[in-house]
Every structure is written in structure tokens, then in C-alpha cells.
Amino acid sequence: MVKIMVGKILKTMRRKSNLSQEQIGKLIGYAKNTISQYENETRNADFDTIEKIANECGYKILFYNEETNDTLTTTNINREEI
């Protein structure tokens, strides 16, 4: 189920940014076919790819803890700490 949501989210971000699959592919260095595969769930995008697409579409990936109101993003955490 998560995989399905990732594809839908990628497609929604791209469409809301008025970008074609070809355009977003060129921006991040991937073929149109690869973007289509991510959006249609026939290929899994890794976190770095998801982040690149989000950034090019003007979105930021964040994780929010409702209990502590703490927010983590890829810009406020050192990945080597993980």
C-alpha cells in the first residue's frame, strides 16, 4: 500500500507543478520512461530520487511527530547520524 501511495504522490506533485514526465525527468537526469514507472508502481524510487522530484516540484519532505511537535527534514538532520 505504501508503494502505491508513493507513486500517486509523485504524480500529484509533478502535475501540481505543471511539469510533464519528460520535463521532471530532464530536471533530475532520468528518462521519461523511468518517471512513468515510478508513478505507475512498476519500479520503486529510492528516497534520494523521491527527494529530488519533490524539490524540483517545490515540495519538502518532512516527518512530523504529533506527540512532541518535532519536525525532521532532510535539511535539519545529518544523514550520517542515522
N, C-alpha and C positions, 0 to 999 in steps of 0.2 A: 504494500500500500504506500509506503514512503516513496518508493521509486516512482510510482505513478504521480504523486504529488510534485516531485522534483521536476519532472517533465512539464507538467502543467504550469508550474511556477516560472520555469524558464521561458516558456512560450508566452505567458501573460506579461512578463517583464519586457520581453522583446517587442511584443505588439503595442504595449502601452508607450513604448519609446519610439514607435513608428519606424522600426527597423525591420528589414527583411532578414531571412535566414542568411542570405548571401552577404548582406551588409555586416551583420554581427559577426559572421564567420571571418570576414576580412579584418575586422577590428581586433579580433583575438587570435588570428592566424590559423583558423580552421576552415575546412571546406564546408560549403552549404549542406552537403550530404551528412556530415558529422553533426551539425546543429540539428538537422531534421531527426537524426537517430536519437539524440538526447531528448528532444521534445516528444518523440513518439515512443519512448521507452524501449527501443531496441538496442540501445547502448547506454551504459552508465557514465555519467560525467563525474570526475573526481572533484573534490572540494575546491581546488585551485581553479579549475575550469568554471565551476559554478560562480565563484567569486569574481572571475574575470568578466563573465557575462553580466552579472549583477552590477559591477562597477561601470561597465560600458553603457548600461541602461539607466544609470543614475541611482541605483539602489545600493544599500549597505546591508551586509549580513550581520545580524546580531542575535545574541542569545540573552533572554531576559528571565531572571529569577523572580517569580511573583512573591515569594516569601521574603526575600531580602531587598527587592527592588534593584538588585545589582544587574548591570548590563555588561556583557562581554562582546567585543567586536574583534575583527582581525587587526585593527589598528591599536587596540589598547591592551593586547596580551602578546607576550613574547612566545612565539611558537616553540622555541626550544624548551620552554618550561613544561610543556605537555609531555 
